[in-house]
Amino acid sequence: MCELKRKVFDKSNPPFERLKALMALLRSPGGCQWDRKQTHQSLLPYLMEEAYEVVEAIENEDVDALKEELGDLLCQIVFHAQIANEKGYFTLDDSVQILIDKLIARHPHVFGDYKDLSPDQVRDQWEQIKVDSGEKKSVLSGIPKSMPALTMAFRIGEKVAGVGFDWEKAEDVLGKLDEEILEIKQAIKEKDKSQIANEIGDLLFAAASLARKFEIDPEIALRKGLEKFKARFEKLEENVNKSGRKFKDYSLMELEEVWQGIK
């Protein structure tokens, strides 16, 4: 531990090396009991929480928060790598080397014969390389099942678009939205709840595809929509409370009039 402590406090060492030494120290005998107890599984909630805090900092355009949250996310990565190293599975340097090799292979237009590709061409090339190399058995391989559904819809659409399976224009997706709405109406008419659920899923997928065509993250768009609704509803509640009446005392038409005034 003494050698690890020396590395941690030696500011002549690069910060990343000090961080790796610090994590090794915390996990060592005589380190921290909480850190030593953790496993890949027990750390999952913290990994997801830190990732979402990075997202929030970016959405808020808070550079200071982003600087801090990226460090917190990096801590989780180093934590998992240290656990893997202790088990003899791999080291953090192994992960970094795989990443370097992957980035070089995925950018032949930079490291091979230089080509000035557009961002969309680079994205499509990236997906095609993964399939052609045999790294992925399918274009859709590698999408985590735990990913939020709207984000998954966005990524699935993006991946299949990379091999040419996509609408040509954003306007073309509008026809699909109209089609799905008609199918929902038909399922409602038939009182088929299972089919209604299926058609709503198709509608949401089409909506995510429309967002993708405009380079809009549907997950972020939905969160912003929910935040806007929440702020307006809280104003509606405030107006109701100020009136001395309760929600049950208002008709839906009266509430709608107040709502439109807030908008």
C-alpha positions as CSV (number, residue, x, y, z in Angstrom):
1,M,0.0,0.0,0.0
2,C,2.9,2.4,0.7
3,E,3.9,2.3,-3.0
4,L,0.4,2.9,-4.1
5,K,0.1,5.8,-1.7
6,R,3.3,7.3,-3.1
7,K,1.9,7.1,-6.6
8,V,-1.4,8.7,-5.6
9,F,0.3,11.7,-3.9
10,D,3.1,12.1,-6.4
11,K,1.8,15.0,-8.6
12,S,4.6,14.4,-11.1
13,N,2.6,11.4,-12.2
14,P,-0.1,11.9,-14.8
15,P,-3.5,12.3,-13.2
16,F,-4.8,9.2,-14.9
17,E,-2.0,7.1,-13.5
18,R,-2.7,8.5,-10.0
19,L,-6.4,7.6,-10.4
20,K,-5.6,4.0,-11.3
21,A,-3.2,3.8,-8.3
22,L,-5.9,5.4,-6.1
23,M,-8.5,2.8,-7.1
24,A,-6.0,-0.1,-6.6
25,L,-5.3,1.3,-3.1
26,L,-9.0,1.6,-2.2
27,R,-9.5,-2.0,-3.3
28,S,-6.4,-3.3,-1.5
29,P,-6.3,-4.9,2.0
30,G,-6.3,-2.0,4.4
31,G,-8.1,0.2,1.9
32,C,-11.8,1.0,2.0
33,Q,-14.3,-1.8,3.1
34,W,-17.0,-0.4,0.9
35,D,-14.8,-0.3,-2.2
36,R,-13.5,-3.8,-1.6
37,K,-17.0,-5.1,-1.3
38,Q,-18.2,-3.9,-4.7
39,T,-18.7,-6.1,-7.8
40,H,-19.5,-5.4,-11.4
41,Q,-23.2,-6.1,-10.6
42,S,-23.4,-3.9,-7.5
43,L,-21.8,-1.0,-9.3
44,L,-24.3,-1.0,-12.2
45,P,-26.7,1.6,-10.6
46,Y,-23.8,4.0,-10.0
47,L,-22.6,3.5,-13.6
48,M,-26.0,4.3,-15.0
49,E,-26.5,7.3,-12.6
50,E,-23.2,8.8,-13.6
51,A,-23.9,8.4,-17.3
52,Y,-27.3,10.2,-16.9
53,E,-25.6,13.0,-14.9
54,V,-23.3,13.5,-17.8
55,V,-26.3,13.7,-20.1
56,E,-28.0,16.2,-17.8
57,A,-24.9,18.4,-17.7
58,I,-24.7,18.4,-21.5
59,E,-28.4,19.2,-21.9
60,N,-28.0,22.1,-19.5
61,E,-24.9,23.3,-21.3
62,D,-23.2,23.4,-17.9
63,V,-19.5,23.1,-18.7
64,D,-18.4,23.0,-15.1
65,A,-20.8,20.3,-14.2
66,L,-19.7,18.4,-17.3
67,K,-16.1,18.6,-16.3
68,E,-17.0,17.1,-12.9
69,E,-19.5,14.5,-14.1
70,L,-17.1,13.1,-16.8
71,G,-14.6,12.5,-13.9
72,D,-17.3,10.7,-11.9
73,L,-18.1,8.5,-15.0
74,L,-14.4,7.8,-15.5
75,C,-14.2,6.7,-11.9
76,Q,-16.8,4.0,-12.6
77,I,-14.8,2.8,-15.6
78,V,-11.6,2.6,-13.7
79,F,-13.5,0.8,-10.8
80,H,-14.7,-1.9,-13.2
81,A,-11.3,-2.3,-14.8
82,Q,-9.7,-2.7,-11.4
83,I,-12.1,-5.4,-10.4
84,A,-11.4,-7.2,-13.7
85,N,-7.7,-6.9,-13.2
86,E,-7.9,-8.4,-9.7
87,K,-9.7,-11.4,-11.2
88,G,-7.1,-11.8,-13.9
89,Y,-9.5,-11.1,-16.7
90,F,-8.0,-8.0,-18.3
91,T,-6.4,-4.6,-17.4
92,L,-7.6,-1.1,-18.2
93,D,-4.7,-0.8,-20.7
94,D,-6.1,-3.9,-22.5
95,S,-9.4,-2.1,-22.9
96,V,-7.7,1.1,-24.1
97,Q,-5.6,-0.9,-26.6
98,I,-8.7,-2.6,-28.0
99,L,-10.3,0.9,-28.4
100,I,-7.3,2.3,-30.2
101,D,-7.2,-0.6,-32.6
102,K,-11.0,-0.3,-33.2
103,L,-10.8,3.5,-33.9
104,I,-8.0,3.1,-36.4
105,A,-9.9,0.2,-38.2
106,R,-13.1,2.2,-38.2
107,H,-11.5,5.3,-39.8
108,P,-9.9,4.0,-43.0
109,H,-10.6,7.3,-44.6
110,V,-8.1,8.9,-42.2
111,F,-5.5,6.2,-41.6
112,G,-5.7,4.6,-45.1
113,D,-6.3,6.6,-48.3
114,Y,-7.6,9.9,-47.1
115,K,-11.2,10.7,-48.1
116,D,-13.2,13.7,-47.0
117,L,-16.3,11.9,-46.0
118,S,-19.4,13.6,-44.6
119,P,-20.5,12.7,-41.0
120,D,-23.4,10.6,-42.5
121,Q,-20.9,8.7,-44.8
122,V,-18.6,8.1,-41.8
123,R,-21.5,6.7,-39.7
124,D,-22.7,4.4,-42.5
125,Q,-19.1,3.2,-43.2
126,W,-18.7,2.5,-39.5
127,E,-21.7,0.2,-39.5
128,Q,-20.7,-1.5,-42.7
129,I,-17.1,-2.2,-41.4
130,K,-18.5,-3.9,-38.3
131,V,-20.5,-6.3,-40.4
132,D,-17.9,-6.9,-43.1
133,S,-15.2,-7.6,-40.5
134,G,-17.3,-10.3,-38.9
135,E,-17.2,-8.3,-35.6
136,K,-21.0,-8.3,-35.7
137,K,-23.2,-11.1,-37.0
138,S,-25.9,-8.6,-37.7
139,V,-26.2,-4.9,-38.3
140,L,-28.3,-4.8,-35.1
141,S,-25.9,-6.7,-32.9
142,G,-24.6,-5.0,-29.9
143,I,-27.6,-2.9,-29.0
144,P,-28.1,-3.3,-25.2
145,K,-31.5,-4.6,-24.2
146,S,-31.4,-2.3,-21.1
147,M,-31.2,0.8,-23.3
148,P,-34.2,3.2,-23.0
149,A,-36.7,2.2,-25.7
150,L,-36.8,5.5,-27.6
151,T,-33.0,5.6,-27.7
152,M,-33.0,2.0,-28.9
153,A,-35.5,2.9,-31.6
154,F,-33.2,5.8,-32.7
155,R,-30.1,3.5,-32.8
156,I,-31.9,0.7,-34.6
157,G,-33.0,3.1,-37.3
158,E,-29.5,4.6,-37.5
159,K,-27.9,1.2,-37.9
160,V,-30.2,-0.1,-40.6
161,A,-29.9,3.2,-42.4
162,G,-26.1,2.6,-42.5
163,V,-26.7,-0.3,-44.9
164,G,-29.3,1.6,-47.0
165,F,-32.5,0.5,-45.4
166,D,-34.2,3.8,-44.7
167,W,-36.6,6.4,-46.0
168,E,-35.0,8.8,-48.5
169,K,-36.5,11.9,-47.0
170,A,-37.9,12.9,-43.6
171,E,-41.2,13.7,-45.3
172,D,-41.6,10.1,-46.3
173,V,-41.8,9.1,-42.6
174,L,-44.9,11.3,-42.2
175,G,-46.8,8.8,-44.4
176,K,-45.7,6.0,-42.1
177,L,-47.0,8.0,-39.1
178,D,-50.4,8.4,-40.8
179,E,-50.5,4.7,-41.6
180,E,-49.8,3.7,-38.0
181,I,-52.5,6.1,-36.7
182,L,-55.1,4.5,-39.0
183,E,-54.0,1.0,-37.8
184,I,-54.4,2.2,-34.2
185,K,-57.9,3.4,-35.0
186,Q,-58.8,0.1,-36.6
187,A,-57.4,-1.9,-33.6
188,I,-59.5,0.4,-31.2
189,K,-62.6,-0.2,-33.4
190,E,-62.0,-4.0,-33.1
191,K,-61.4,-3.6,-29.3
192,D,-58.2,-5.6,-29.6
193,K,-56.0,-4.4,-26.8
194,S,-53.0,-6.5,-27.8
195,Q,-53.1,-5.1,-31.3
196,I,-53.6,-1.6,-30.0
197,A,-50.3,-2.1,-28.0
198,N,-48.5,-3.4,-31.1
199,E,-49.7,-0.5,-33.2
200,I,-48.8,2.1,-30.6
201,G,-45.3,0.6,-30.5
202,D,-45.1,0.9,-34.3
203,L,-46.2,4.5,-34.0
204,L,-43.6,5.4,-31.5
205,F,-40.9,3.7,-33.6
206,A,-42.0,5.7,-36.6
207,A,-41.9,8.9,-34.5
208,A,-38.4,8.1,-33.4
209,S,-37.4,7.6,-37.0
210,L,-38.8,11.0,-37.9
211,A,-36.7,12.5,-35.1
212,R,-33.7,10.7,-36.4
213,K,-34.2,12.1,-39.9
214,F,-33.9,15.6,-38.4
215,E,-30.9,14.5,-36.2
216,I,-33.1,14.9,-33.0
217,D,-32.6,12.5,-30.1
218,P,-36.2,11.3,-29.4
219,E,-35.3,10.5,-25.7
220,I,-34.1,14.1,-25.2
221,A,-37.1,15.5,-27.1
222,L,-39.5,13.5,-25.0
223,R,-37.8,14.6,-21.7
224,K,-38.1,18.3,-22.8
225,G,-41.7,17.8,-23.7
226,L,-42.4,16.2,-20.3
227,E,-40.5,19.1,-18.5
228,K,-42.7,21.6,-20.5
229,F,-45.9,19.7,-19.6
230,K,-44.8,19.5,-15.9
231,A,-44.1,23.3,-15.7
232,R,-47.5,24.1,-17.3
233,F,-49.4,21.6,-15.1
234,E,-47.8,23.1,-12.0
235,K,-49.1,26.5,-13.1
236,L,-52.5,25.0,-13.7
237,E,-52.4,23.6,-10.1
238,E,-51.4,27.0,-8.8
239,N,-54.4,28.7,-10.6
240,V,-56.8,26.0,-9.3
241,N,-55.5,26.4,-5.7
242,K,-55.7,30.2,-5.9
243,S,-59.4,30.0,-7.0
244,G,-60.3,28.2,-3.7
245,R,-61.8,25.4,-5.7
246,K,-60.5,21.8,-6.3
247,F,-59.9,20.0,-9.5
248,K,-63.1,18.0,-9.1
249,D,-65.0,21.3,-9.0
250,Y,-63.9,22.1,-12.6
251,S,-65.2,20.7,-15.8
252,L,-62.7,19.4,-18.3
253,M,-63.7,22.4,-20.6
254,E,-62.9,24.9,-17.8
255,L,-59.6,23.2,-17.1
256,E,-58.8,23.3,-20.8
257,E,-59.5,27.1,-20.9
258,V,-57.1,27.7,-18.0
259,W,-54.5,25.4,-19.8
260,Q,-54.7,27.3,-23.0
261,G,-54.3,30.6,-21.1
262,I,-51.1,29.2,-19.6
263,K,-49.7,28.1,-23.0
